[in-house]
Amino acid sequence: MPPMNISLPSHSSAATASAVVVVRPEEGQRLIGRAVAALPQVQARTRSGRMVIVGGTTTRYVAWFLTGRDPGRESFAVGWIRDGALGETPPSGRGPGPLLFEEGLHSRGWPAPLLERFGKGDIYIKGANAIDPHGNAAVLIGSPTGGTIGAALAILLARGGELILPVSLHKSIPSVPAACGLLGQTTLERSMGVPVGYIPIMAGCATLITEIQALHLLCGVQATPVAAGGVDDCLGATVLHLQGTPQQVEQAWNLLAEARETHIPSQPYTQPPPA
């Protein structure tokens, strides 16, 4: 998977240590969430400017690392692929909406009013449903009006905001362009679950953060996918080869071990009191 906007080190004789690790899907999400939360521009937008974190199973971890609060898996993520079907969280089970930051304060709600005030450098963080080897990404659309990404993409591209896509390698497909035009809520004759549309996000339009970029950002290692899959608890796992200095590889190993042991508490998100 290409590095997108993040420069990665090339394989070099200067790297003197290596390891192979198995990263299960939720562990990868935790790792990616930690890395996105640590990005300098994301940290800056928690203090000034504007930022939106749209609900999802990976962006949940971004929100947790930034606020110390769990927004909840079911109440934060709206679109789902589970029980063998495409679907959404019932409206009665949804939380108050995306996490919104503006001038040092954060809240929850529909992002459209905040997006109207977006300018250069403001940040929109949204998960994706697909990535390909060329750095393209895509989002499945259950809403007939395009959902949160439909509301945001034109504003971000027009005004110079930054779109950050935290997305795990287990969502890799051969080609996003090849899938364009195949889906549509009113064109599909049959669908396992909710009929969906498809919004492609071409390489260069977003900062893509997978486990590869996350490990480089947090530890400085070069991570290369070498295998995927497994059985039982390792269904959907990614096998990565790590290369770097002994200190970098040790740090990455410990970070992955921590991700494996970390469990977000299940208490619901509570709105912070006004400042």
C-alpha positions in Angstrom: 0.0 0.0 0.0 1.6 3.3 -1.0 2.4 5.9 1.7 0.1 8.7 0.4 1.2 11.9 2.0 3.6 10.3 4.5 7.2 9.7 3.4 8.4 6.2 4.4 12.1 5.1 4.6 13.3 2.7 2.0 14.8 -0.6 2.8 18.4 0.1 3.8 21.5 -1.6 5.1 21.3 0.9 8.0 18.3 -0.9 9.4 19.7 -3.6 11.6 16.7 -5.3 13.2 13.6 -6.9 11.9 10.5 -8.7 13.1 7.3 -10.3 11.8 4.0 -9.5 13.6 0.3 -10.5 13.3 -2.0 -7.5 13.6 -5.7 -8.4 14.1 -8.3 -6.0 12.8 -9.2 -4.3 16.0 -5.6 -4.0 17.0 -4.8 -2.3 13.7 -7.7 0.1 14.4 -6.3 1.0 17.8 -2.9 1.5 16.3 -4.2 3.7 13.5 -6.4 5.7 15.9 -3.4 6.4 18.1 -1.3 7.6 15.1 -4.0 9.9 13.7 -4.6 11.4 17.1 -0.8 12.1 17.4 -0.5 13.9 14.0 0.7 17.5 14.7 -2.0 19.0 12.6 -4.7 17.0 14.5 -3.2 18.1 17.8 -3.2 21.7 16.7 -6.9 21.5 15.7 -7.9 20.4 19.2 -6.7 23.9 20.4 -7.7 26.2 17.5 -9.4 26.0 14.2 -12.0 23.4 13.3 -12.0 19.6 13.0 -14.7 16.9 12.5 -14.3 13.2 13.4 -17.1 11.2 11.7 -18.2 8.1 13.6 -16.8 4.7 12.6 -15.1 1.7 14.1 -11.6 3.1 13.4 -12.3 6.8 14.0 -13.8 5.7 17.4 -10.2 5.2 18.5 -9.1 8.6 17.2 -11.8 10.1 19.3 -10.8 8.1 22.4 -7.1 9.0 22.2 -8.0 12.7 21.7 -10.6 13.0 24.5 -10.0 10.1 26.8 -13.7 9.2 26.4 -15.1 6.2 24.5 -17.9 7.4 22.1 -19.1 3.8 21.9 -18.8 1.4 19.0 -22.6 1.0 18.2 -23.5 4.6 19.0 -20.6 6.2 17.1 -20.5 4.0 13.9 -23.6 4.4 11.7 -22.8 2.2 8.6 -22.1 -1.5 9.2 -21.1 -4.6 7.4 -22.1 -7.4 9.8 -24.3 -10.5 10.1 -23.6 -11.1 6.4 -25.3 -7.9 5.2 -24.8 -4.2 4.6 -26.6 -2.1 7.2 -26.9 0.8 9.6 -27.3 1.3 13.3 -31.0 1.9 14.0 -31.7 5.6 14.7 -32.7 4.8 18.2 -29.2 3.4 18.9 -27.2 6.2 17.5 -25.3 8.8 19.5 -25.5 12.5 19.1 -23.3 12.5 15.9 -19.7 13.2 14.9 -17.2 14.7 17.2 -16.7 18.4 16.5 -13.8 20.7 17.5 -13.9 24.4 17.2 -11.5 26.9 18.8 -10.5 24.5 21.6 -14.0 23.2 22.5 -15.5 19.9 21.4 -19.0 18.7 21.2 -21.2 16.2 19.2 -23.6 16.9 16.4 -24.3 17.1 12.7 -21.2 18.6 11.0 -22.8 20.8 8.3 -22.9 24.1 10.3 -19.3 23.7 11.3 -18.3 22.7 7.7 -19.7 26.1 6.6 -17.0 27.7 8.6 -14.2 25.5 7.3 -11.1 27.1 5.8 -7.6 26.2 4.8 -6.0 23.6 7.1 -9.2 22.6 8.9 -9.5 18.8 9.2 -12.2 16.2 8.4 -11.5 12.7 9.6 -13.6 9.9 8.1 -13.1 6.1 7.8 -13.3 4.4 4.5 -14.6 1.1 3.2 -12.0 0.4 0.6 -8.4 1.2 -0.4 -6.3 0.0 -3.3 -2.6 -0.4 -4.1 -2.6 2.9 -5.9 -3.6 5.0 -2.9 -7.3 5.4 -3.9 -10.0 5.0 -1.3 -13.8 4.7 -1.4 -16.8 5.1 0.9 -20.0 3.1 0.7 -23.0 5.4 0.8 -26.3 4.4 2.4 -27.8 7.9 2.5 -29.6 9.1 -0.6 -27.9 12.5 -0.3 -24.4 11.2 0.2 -24.1 11.1 4.0 -21.3 12.9 5.9 -18.7 12.5 3.2 -21.1 13.8 0.6 -21.6 17.0 2.7 -17.9 17.5 3.3 -15.9 16.5 0.2 -16.8 19.5 -2.0 -16.1 22.0 0.8 -12.8 20.4 1.6 -11.6 20.4 -2.0 -12.9 23.9 -2.6 -11.4 25.6 0.5 -8.2 23.7 1.1 -9.2 21.6 4.1 -7.5 18.3 4.9 -9.3 15.0 4.6 -7.7 12.3 6.7 -8.8 8.7 6.1 -7.9 6.2 8.9 -8.4 2.8 7.3 -7.0 -0.7 8.0 -5.2 -2.8 5.4 -7.8 -5.5 5.7 -10.1 -3.2 3.6 -7.8 -3.5 0.6 -9.3 -4.2 -2.8 -7.6 -4.5 -6.2 -8.9 -1.3 -7.8 -11.2 1.5 -6.6 -11.7 2.9 -10.2 -12.8 -0.5 -11.4 -15.6 -0.5 -8.8 -16.8 3.0 -9.7 -20.1 2.9 -11.5 -21.0 -0.6 -10.3 -23.0 0.5 -7.3 -26.0 2.7 -6.8 -28.9 2.7 -4.4 -31.5 2.7 -7.2 -29.6 0.6 -9.8 -28.8 -2.6 -7.9 -31.3 -5.4 -8.6 -30.5 -7.3 -5.4 -28.5 -6.5 -2.3 -27.6 -8.4 0.9 -28.8 -5.6 3.2 -29.1 -1.9 2.4 -28.4 -0.9 -1.3 -25.5 1.4 -1.4 -23.7 3.9 -3.5 -20.0 4.5 -3.9 -17.9 7.6 -3.5 -14.3 7.3 -4.7 -11.5 9.4 -3.2 -8.6 9.5 -5.5 -5.0 9.3 -4.4 -3.7 12.8 -3.4 -7.1 14.0 -2.3 -6.7 12.7 1.3 -4.1 11.7 3.8 -4.4 7.9 4.1 -3.3 6.3 7.4 -3.1 2.5 7.5 -1.1 0.3 9.8 1.9 1.0 7.6 1.8 4.8 8.1 0.8 4.4 11.7 3.9 2.3 12.6 6.2 4.7 10.8 4.6 7.8 12.4 4.7 6.3 15.9 8.0 4.2 15.8 9.9 5.0 12.6 9.8 1.4 11.3 9.3 0.3 7.7 6.3 -2.0 7.7 5.6 -4.3 4.8 2.6 -6.6 4.4 3.7 -10.1 3.7 0.5 -12.2 4.4 -3.1 -11.8 5.4 -5.9 -13.8 6.9 -6.1 -16.5 9.6 -8.7 -18.5 11.5 -10.7 -18.0 14.7 -9.6 -14.7 16.3 -7.2 -14.0 13.4 -9.8 -13.8 10.6 -8.9 -10.6 8.7 -5.5 -10.3 10.3 -2.5 -8.7 8.5 1.0 -10.1 8.8 3.6 -7.4 8.7 7.4 -7.5 8.4 9.0 -4.7 10.4 12.4 -3.2 9.7 14.3 -0.5 11.5 16.8 0.1 14.2 16.7 -2.2 17.2 15.1 0.6 19.3 12.5 1.3 16.6 11.5 -2.4 16.2 11.4 -2.8 20.0 9.1 0.2 20.3 6.8 -1.1 17.5 6.7 -4.6 19.1 5.7 -3.1 22.5 3.1 -0.8 21.0 1.5 -3.7 19.2 1.5 -5.7 22.4 -0.1 -2.8 24.2 -2.8 -2.6 21.4 -3.4 -6.3 21.9 -4.0 -5.8 25.6 -5.9 -2.5 25.5 -9.7 -2.7 25.9 -11.7 0.4 25.7 -14.3 0.6 28.5 -17.9 0.3 27.4 -19.3 3.2 29.2 -21.3 5.6 27.0 -19.8 9.0 25.9 -20.9 11.9 28.1 -21.0 15.4 26.7 -18.4 17.5 28.4 -19.7 20.5 30.4 -19.5 23.9 28.7 -16.1 25.7 29.3 
